[in-house]
Amino acid sequence: MRRSTIFIPTSTLTIAAGITGLILWLNHSSYEDRVEDCGRALEQQYAEGGKGRPGSCDGVKKDDYTALVADAALDDLGWTDGKRNGDTDESKLNDDVTGP
């Protein structure tokens, strides 16, 4: 058998495997994407009155999940400014705590 009959198919399969691996790696969601999906799921869950940990929060670290739950709770209470930047609206917070 000639070397070229072994080399060409082997090279083709190696290149195809490399391209497939690259495509799978590029399509894999990052940790930040999972955290964002978890935050959206928690906000939707609070809006619907649901409880528990949404399935999209699997793989999110405990500290990050705790922060997302607190953020969703503050949003649900109306204590944030609505810009999704984490800032609280102190006037709304004080009105709810002290009364109008």
PyMOL commands that set and color helices and strands:
alter all, ss='L'
color gray80, all
select helices_A, chain A and resi 3-27+31-48+55-57+62-77+90-98
alter helices_A, ss='H'
color red, helices_A
deselect
rebuild
show_as cartoon
